[in-house]
Amino acid sequence: MKFELIPILDFIEDLYNKPRSQNRFKEYLFKLQGNSKDGLDLPIMGFNPMGKEHALQKIEELKYLEAEDIIRKTLNELNSKLNNQNSKTIKVVLNLADNLGGAWTNRYATDFDSKFKINALVARNFCTPYFWTSESYHKALVKKRTLEYAYRTVYWLENVGPSTLEDHVKQEIFVHKQIGNTSIQGKKKMFDTIQKFYEAYRYEDEYSVLFNFFYGDAASSSLGYPTYGIKEVNGFDYAKKLAS
């Protein structure tokens, strides 16, 4: 198995410099789907095809940082570490989701899907590290984000996709063990709270329960989902703690 970057920032920058029109949308759609209305030629679903000036600015910031070069180097390092007989080539495409000005996407729901609902991508040998218009970018972030999404793809190729809460946590434990990203924050009593939540719902597969565990009460409330007292420490923190 190896990971290979497919550059996309030049195309998106050129797209965003064009008038926001039906022609722009059609150009984006053709890049996404190719000649098939139901196809997936290139996984750029995270981009807002009608992105405004702030989205263009973030593309320019990523280009100035040379984010795709960082991703390429990160993948080359990862490829040298992977030791298996799988001949797959996984194509990696950076995605920038617009969670500002225009609210093209909900940050939390889209983040969940990009990490846990990737069967269609994996089946087509794609991997899509997500970045956000609300973020400040730096080299360490780009490298960490790339590795996180790459190892989620590795996990899906070696395991059945997650269903229950326990499955989802196992995936994130695997990711953080691989990249050594186990620094955690939070008071002990808050970890006690989420531990109890996990023990009570570990075999649950209801979306609203999974969502609350990983993103907390504020995110759940914003979408009208039930809340369970997840506040200062969320499921990603919990997975990091177990990974350490």
Secondary structure, DSSP 8 states (H G I E B T S, - for coil): -EEEE---HHHHHHHHTS-SSHHHHHHHHHHHHTT-TT--SS--TTS-TT--HHHHHHHHHHHHTTHHHHHHHHHHHHHHH-------EEEE--EEE--STTT-S-HHHHHHHHHH--HHHHHTTEE--EEETT----HHHHHHHHHHHHHHHHHHHHS----SHHHHHHHHHHHHHHHT-------HHHHHHHHHHHHHHTT---HHHHHHHHHHHHHHHHTT----S--SS-HHHHHHHHH-
